[in-house]
Amino acid sequence: MDGGGIRYFKVGFSKIDITPYGKSVFMGGFDYNRKSTGVLHPIFARAVYISDGICDVVLVSCDLIGLFSDYVNSVREELAKEFPEVSRVIICSTHNHEGPDTMGYWGRALMNIPIISGVDFEYLSSLRGFIKNAVIEAREGAEDTMAYVGFIDIPKCLTENIRKYGYKDDRLSFLKFVRKDGGIKGFIVNFSCHPEGLWADNTLISADYPGVVLKFIEDRTGGGGVFFSGSLGGMVTPNIEEEATFADRLRFTVNMGEILGELVVNEKDSLRRIDDVSILCFNHKIRIKVENPKFLLLKKLGIFKREVFDGRIQTEINLVKIGDVILFGAPGELLPSMGFKIKSRFSDFRDVLVISLCNDELGYILSPEEFREKELYKYEISMSAGKELSLEILKGIYHMRSVLSF
């Protein structure tokens, strides 16, 4: 609080380069055995630290396909001395399809079953230190800021749902942090679309369109930025013709990122200040039965390094309340239906940001109803841990709401 009685959030941003320079790695997403041949754009671990003076939280976003909770928890353990409340360190992935395979699924395969993990374990080991440094740097760079929240309804033509025409969340939501001197400290950006504009033939490392969004914001404002993917599953993708050349795809991806970045930087009509300078942060552990036999097979083959007990795995959902704004994190790729359901559970809040791939990556998270649409969502069901996950998420929200009511 300053002499005028105004209270501020303490906010810091950081970014650490996590590009696998000088080596060829299996790339996450699309096809097996896709190996990188160079670097088009660097990829980063980006972090934002937010404190109200009593409670603090760090949100990290990596330009990666996904990270399992076991790995996230190993990073938290490394941070325990510097950041004792490690449950308030939340580590997400953008689900970037143009970066390293950090899960193991996209290595070598036989009859469409992975037989050799795609993970470069040396890279994964160094990544742990990079994320740790990003968290510490964000906290060390914290300054007094005012916080604002805004949203933009994005032109529908930028993205497409190739499973169910037009069924997607076209709202981009963001938080904007402004220093006492009026300068921009940074932005949190939340949008729902697969980072896969460069598509399956690309073998150059890139952060895809989210990287362009954040570079535009950094160049125009001098502030930092963190991007979190929303309900992008089943199957929300950049609206590019599948037959497009790489040059056309690159042009569209850059253009899409710059359009989104410019809309964020210039948005004023929806912008409102968050006057309630308070933070709540908590997670809710859930254990679910793994209904997908492929997941268990990959665990047995050593492709997935994941703790499984009695056919069940543990994961978590996360909630961060910044003033009157809700950030909800889910441990996989939410379909739009689940994103809308989650937002409806917090309908008494004006602004809700829904984040996929938060502290885990358990594949697609379909609504209970969508599991009955077996033909339409055949692929998504085959890449999902099972229908218990969506049910436990929705049940967990009721638990979180009960905590919020105190």
N, C-alpha and C positions, 0 to 999 in steps of 0.2 A: 504494500500500500504506500502511495506517495503522500505528500503533504496535502493534496487536494482531495484525499479520501478515495481516490481511484485505486482499485485492486487490479493486479496484473497476473497473468500466467507467466511462469518461467518456461521458455521454449528454446530448444536448440535443434539444429539440423546437422546432419553429416552425410557423407557418402564415401565409400571405400571401393576402389576398383577391384573387382573379383574376376576379371577376364583371364582365361587360361592362355596366356601368351606363350608362344614358342612350342606348343604341343598340339597334337591332334587328339580330340576327345570325341567320344560318342555324344551325339546331340539328343536332347530330350524332346519327345513328341514325334508324331507322324510315323516314320518307318523304322524298322530295326536296321542296325549296321549303317546308320548315317553318321559319318565322321566329319569333323570340322576340318576345313582346309585353310582357314585364315580368320581374320577379324575385320568385320565391316564397321561395327561400332563397339565401344567398350560396354561391359555390363557392370552393374554396381550392386552393393548392399547399401541401402539408404536407411537412415534412422531419424526419427523425430522423438525428442524427449519433451515431456510436458509435465509441469508440476504446478500445484496450487499452493505450495508452501508446506503442505501436510502430506499429501499423497502425490506420488509421481508414477509415471508410466512411460515406457519406451516402446514405440511401434517400429518394427523393422520390416522392410520390403526388399526382397532379393529378386534380381532379374533371372529367375530360375524356374524350371518346370515344376518343382515341388520338393519339400523336405518332410521326412517322416518325423513323428513326434519324438521318437527315441533320439534322433539327431538334435532336434530342437532342445530337448532336455539336457543333452550333453553340452550344448552351448551355454545354457543357463547355469549348469554346474561350474563351468569355467568363469562365469561372471559373479558367482556367489560372494566372493570377497569384496568386489567393488560395488555390487548391487544386491544386497542381501534379500530384498523382496523380489526374487527372480520370477515369481509368478506374474509380476507386472512387466516382464519383458516378453513381448509378443512378436513372434517371428513369422513372417508371411512370405509367400512367393507370388510373383505376378502370373505364373504359369506360362512363362516365356518358352516358345517352341524353337527358339534360335540360340539356345544356350546349352551348357553341358547337361548330360543325363546325371542327375543327382539322386535318382531313385533306383536305378539298375535295370529298368524295364526295357530300355532301347539299345541293348548291346547286340550280341549275336543270337540268332534264333534258329530253331529247327521246327518246321511245320507250325509256324506261328506261335511257338512257345519259346520264350527266352531261355537260353542255356548258358550264356556267359553274361555276367552283369556288365552293364554299360557304365558303371561308376568308375571314375578315376579316383582311387582312395587317397592318393597323395593330394589331389586337388581338394577333396572333401575335408581332409585334415587341415589344410591351410585355410579353407573357408571358415572354419570355426574361429580362428584367430581374427580374420577379417571382420566377421560379424561382431565379435567382442569389441574390437577397436571402434567400430561404427557406433556401438552403444555408448562407449565411454566418451568418444569425441562429441557426440550429440549432447550429452549431459554437460560436458565441460564448456561447450559453447552457448549454454542457455543464457537468455536475456529476458528482461521484462517485456512482455508483449500484450497487446490487446488481441482478442480472438474474434473472428467473424465466421459465419457460416453462410453458404450460398448454394445455389443449384442452377443447372442449365438443362433444358430439354434439348437434347442433341438432334440435329437433322437425321431423320429416320434412314436416309439413304446411305449413311456411312457404314452401317452394320446390317447383318441379316441373320435370321434364325433359319438354318437350312433344314431343321427338323419340322418346325411348325411356323409357317410364314407369319412374320410380323409379331410373334410372341416373344417380346424381349423388353428389358428395362432400358429405356432411352434417356433416363435422367442421370446426368453427371452431378455428383455432389462434391463439395469441397469445403475445407477449412482454410482460412487465410489468417496469418499471424503478422501483426504490424508492430514494429518497435515504437518506443516513446517518441523518437524523432521523426516518425512517419514513414521510415523506410520499411521495406518488405523483409520480414524474417523468413517466410516460406509458406508453402501450401501443402496440405494433404489432399490428394485427388483420388476419387473413388468412381470407377466406371466399369461397365459390364460388357466385355468383349474379349475373346481369345486373342492373345498376342501372337498371331500366326500369319500376319500379312505377307511375309516373304515366302511362306509355304514350303512344301516338302522337298523341293529340289535344291533349296538353299543350303549351302554348307559353310557359310560365313557367320561367325558369332555376331550377334546383335541383340539389343534389348527390344527390338521391334517397336511398335508405335508408342508404348509407354515411355520408352527412352527418349523419343522425339518430343513427346509432351513435356517432360521434365526439363530437357535441354532448352526448349523454347521458353519455359517459365524462368529458368535460371538466367538465360541471356537477356530477357526483357526486363526482369525485375531485380536481378542481383541477389535474390533470395534462394533458399533451398527448396527441395520438393521431394515428396514421397508418393508413390502410386500404389493403390491397392485395387485389385480386381474384384468386381462384384459378382452378380449371378450370371456367369458367362457360359454355363454348361448347356448341353443339349439342344442346339449347338450354335451359339452366337459367335459370329466370325466377321471380320472385315468384309465389306460387300464388294469383292473383287471377282471378276470372272475366273473360273478355275483354269481356263486355258491361257490366261494372261502370261506374258513373258516376265522374266525376272525384272527387267528394267521397268516395266509397267507396274509390277508389284511394289518395287522399291519406291517409285514415284507416288503411288497411292498411299503407302504406309507413311512416308514422310509428310505428305499432304494432310492425311488424317490426323497425325500427331500434332502438326502445327495448327490445324483448325481447332482441335480440342484445347491446346495450350493457349491460343489467342482468346478463345471464349472464356476460359478461366480467368486470365489476366484482366480482361476488360469487363467482366460481369459486375454490374452495380445494382440492377433493379431488385434482385432477390437477396442481396447482401444484408445481413443484420448482425449487430454486435451481440456476442454472448456475454451478458452482464453477470450471470451467476458464475463467479470464478471459483469453481469447485470441481474436483475429480473423484469419481468412484471407479474402481477397477476390480473385477473379480472373475474367476473362471469356475466352471462347473465340470467335474470329471464325469465321464460316462463310459460304460463298458458295453460293447455290442458284440453280438454273435456274427462271425464272418460267414456269410451265406454264399460267397463266391468261391467255388472250388479252385479256380485259377489262382486266387490270392494265396490259398493254403499250399498249392503245388509250388508256387514261386518261393514261398517261405521255405519249403522242404528242400528245394534245389539250391537255396542260398542266394537267390537273386534278390529277394526282399529281406533286408536285415531288420526284423521287426519282432518285438515280443508278442507271443500269442500264448494265452493260458486257457486250457480247456475250450479251445475253439473261439475264444473271445479276445478282443483287443481293447485296450484303454485309450481313450482320446479325451479331448476337452472342447468345450465351447467357451467363448470369451465375450465379456461385455465391458466396455469402457464408456462411462458417462462424463462428458466434458460439458459442464454447465447443464444446459437442457438438450444437448445433442447426444444421441446414442450411436456408438460404433459397436456392431455385433460381428463377431468372428466365428466362422464355421470351418471344420477340419477337412474340407474337400471342395469340389467344384459344384457349387449350388446351381441348379437349373433355375430359370426365371420364376417358375411356379413357387419354388421354395423361397426365393428372394422376396417375392410379393407376400407370401405367408408370414415371413419373419417381420417385414415392415408392418403388416397389419396387426401383429402382436404388440407393437409399440406405437399404435396409431394415436395415442394421447401425447406423443412427442412430435414436435413440428418437423424435426430433421433426423433421419435415421440413415446411417451408412452401413451397408451390408458388405462384409469382407469375406471372400472365399480363400481357401488354402491357408488358413490361419492356424499356425502351430502344428500342422499335419497335412497330409494329402492322402485321403482315403477314396480318391476317385470321384465319380459323379454322385451327387446327392439329389436323387429324384424325390418328388413328393410320393406319399403312399399311393395316390391314384395313378401316377405315371407308371408304377411297376405293373399295372394291369394292361398297359398299352405295350405289349411285348414286341410287337412288330415294329412300331414306330421307334421305340427306344431300345432296340435289341443291342446296339453297340454300347449305349450308356449303361444298361443293366450288366453287360459283360465286364464293364470297367468300374463297377460299384462294389463296395464292401457288402451291401445288402440293405433291405428296406428298414431294418431296425434303426439304422443311423438317423434317417429323417424323423422317425417317431421319437427317438431319444432327444434329438435337438429340440423338437417342438415341446416335449415334456420339460426339458431343461429350461426353456424360456419361462415357463410358469414358475419354476423355482427362482429364477433370476428376478422375475417381477415381484415375487414375495419379498426378496431382499430389498429391492428398490422402494417398496412401500413403507419401510421403517424410517 
